[in-house]
Amino acid sequence: MKGIILHGGHGTRLRPLTHTGPKQLLPIANKPMSEYCIESIRETGITDIAIIIGGLGSNKVKEYYGNGEKFGINITYIEQDEPKGIAHAINLCKNFINNEKFLVFLGDNIIQRSISDFVENFQKSNFDATLLLCEVDNPSSFGIADVENKKITKITEKPKKPKSNLAVTGIYLLTPKIFSIIENLKPSWRNELEITDALDILLNQNDNLSFEIITDYWKDTGTPHDIIHANGEIIKNIPEYFYGKKHENSKISGKVLSGKNSVIDQNVTIQGPVIIGENCKINSGVIIGPNTSIGNNSIINQGNIENSIIMENCEIDSISKIRDSIISNNSKIIQSDKSTDEKIFLLGEGTKIYL
């Protein structure tokens, strides 16, 4: 089998975070979200992976992943000239797939369980497709599968009146039969070729689709809130390590992970889950956590940071309470007034704020 990761799109719901690069490279627990997809695919034994790129920041994807060697895989890059839908992106991979069964993973999907058993079952089966489904609280925001008597009866993209709460996750197990359907597919009202439409047609043709239910953590990280939530959940599942230095008078509780050469000064309070990258400096009096990540080479001079993502090379010198925020690489927050009001930031790369 081969794998496909969709790494394109404009990420409009995440602006300004995505003004300088694709959303799939945004870090969760200090690692690009699409790297978790690669790890999930590699764990199944699939090592030939096509990454669909397009739009702003495509070169950043190539720079980070290269030919895939350092990640234990072989990467083929395929360009999508503009976002014309998931089905369109999949169809671009027809020659790469070369008549094999294959796994598709949307690059902004986070799953906290192995999918090796799903892949193994699909390889042994005669199904035309296997869909991974997950119960959601807001089904009108997803492609939804109606299920009766343990069979999928219909697939609808973002139904106004959903009959089910089983979302079609961004993880698909497919056969080359899908290509002939996509080639005859008509664009939706969004002017995109919808994978849910293609799957519904495939269902109606052969009634030969299966499904698996994900009961573990799954998240489509399409909004800042989703990313922040996933950040905390992933930190909880990372094996414990601490390679930095901490002052004996610092107060650390819960799971706190630290990279090499990071220093936690005296009178610092950290409540996990928290991850701190390499070469960071957390100065005296700072309060961090829970559910917070600090990227490599960042300095927190003063501050109270909770439920937030601070990326690489940032400097925070603010007595205000920073909550529910995402602060991109190379950003700086400097506060001269004495306000301790809570603040929420969504800062694009290189932002400088002086309060």
Sequence and secondary structure as in RCSB ss.txt:
>XXXX:A:sequence
MKGIILHGGHGTRLRPLTHTGPKQLLPIANKPMSEYCIESIRETGITDIAIIIGGLGSNKVKEYYGNGEKFGINI
TYIEQDEPKGIAHAINLCKNFINNEKFLVFLGDNIIQRSISDFVENFQKSNFDATLLLCEVDNPSSFGIADVENK
KITKITEKPKKPKSNLAVTGIYLLTPKIFSIIENLKPSWRNELEITDALDILLNQNDNLSFEIITDYWKDTGTPH
DIIHANGEIIKNIPEYFYGKKHENSKISGKVLSGKNSVIDQNVTIQGPVIIGENCKINSGVIIGPNTSIGNNSII
NQGNIENSIIMENCEIDSISKIRDSIISNNSKIIQSDKSTDEKIFLLGEGTKIYL
>XXXX:A:secstr
 EEEEE  S  GGGTTTTSSS GGGSEETTEEHHHHHHHHHHHTT  EEEEEE STTHHHHHHHHTTSGGGTSEE
EEEE SS   HHHHHHTTHHHHTT  EEEEETTEEESS  HHHHHHHHHS  SEEEEEEE S GGGSEEEEEETT
EEEEEEES SS S  EEEEEEEEE THHHHHHHT    TTSS  HHHHHHHHHHHH  EEEEE  S EEE  SHH
HHHHHHHHHHHHS   B SEE TT EEES EEE TT EE TT EEESSEEE TT EE TT EE SSEEE TT EE
EEEEEES EE TT EEEEEEEEES EE TT EEE  S    EE  EE TT EEE 
